[in-house]
Amino acid sequence: MSLAQLEYFVAVAEEGNVGRAAARLHISQPPLSRQIRALEDELGVQLFQRLPRGVRLLPPGAALLPRARAILADIADATAQVRSRGS
């Protein structure tokens, strides 16, 4: 599991739509979809239910979302602390 995959997962979960998440992340939709599927394959669970007009978090995705947000926030905090001490 990569940090990029976690960022992508959070964006898709928050947007509820892969196309909108791709626009938010400034990437195209196919690579985003591939990364979400790769994350699901690695975890061995489906994180989203694919719907005609978006996606819906499934219970494993709902369990991962707060942890993913916390991990990304911790990394942002660590980066900020290191940079502030380097100045």
C-alpha positions in Angstrom: 0.0 0.0 0.0 1.5 3.3 -1.0 0.8 6.8 0.2 -0.4 7.7 -3.3 -3.0 4.9 -3.1 -4.2 6.2 0.3 -4.5 9.7 -1.1 -6.4 8.4 -4.1 -8.7 6.3 -1.9 -9.5 9.3 0.4 -10.3 11.5 -2.6 -12.6 8.9 -4.2 -14.3 8.3 -0.9 -14.8 12.0 -0.3 -15.9 12.8 -3.8 -18.1 9.7 -4.2 -17.1 9.7 -7.9 -13.9 8.6 -9.6 -14.1 11.3 -12.3 -14.4 14.1 -9.7 -11.7 12.6 -7.6 -9.4 12.4 -10.7 -10.1 16.0 -11.4 -9.3 17.0 -7.8 -6.1 15.0 -7.9 -5.1 16.4 -11.4 -4.8 12.9 -12.9 -6.8 11.0 -15.5 -9.5 8.6 -14.4 -8.1 5.3 -15.8 -4.8 5.4 -13.7 -6.9 6.4 -10.6 -9.2 3.5 -11.2 -6.3 1.1 -11.6 -4.7 2.3 -8.4 -7.9 1.8 -6.4 -8.3 -1.7 -7.9 -4.6 -2.5 -7.0 -5.3 -1.4 -3.4 -8.4 -3.5 -3.3 -6.4 -6.5 -4.7 -3.6 -6.0 -2.2 -6.0 -5.8 0.7 -8.2 -8.6 -0.6 -11.4 -6.7 -0.1 -13.6 -4.5 -2.2 -13.6 -0.9 -0.8 -16.3 0.6 -3.0 -19.5 -0.4 -4.6 -19.4 0.8 -8.2 -22.7 2.5 -9.1 -23.9 3.9 -12.4 -23.2 7.5 -11.2 -20.4 7.1 -8.7 -19.2 4.9 -5.9 -20.3 4.1 -2.4 -18.0 3.0 0.4 -18.5 -0.6 1.5 -17.8 -1.5 5.2 -14.1 -2.3 4.6 -13.7 1.1 2.9 -15.6 2.8 5.8 -13.2 1.1 8.2 -10.1 2.2 6.2 -11.2 5.9 5.6 -10.5 7.3 9.1 -7.2 5.4 9.3 -6.1 6.6 5.9 -6.9 10.2 6.8 -5.0 9.9 10.1 -1.9 8.4 8.3 -1.9 11.2 5.7 -2.3 13.8 8.4 0.6 12.3 10.4 2.8 12.4 7.3 1.8 16.0 6.6 2.6 16.9 10.3 5.9 15.1 10.2 6.9 16.9 7.0 6.0 20.3 8.4 8.0 19.6 11.6 11.1 18.5 9.7 10.9 21.4 7.3 10.4 23.9 10.2 13.5 22.6 12.0 15.5 22.7 8.8 15.1 26.4 8.3 
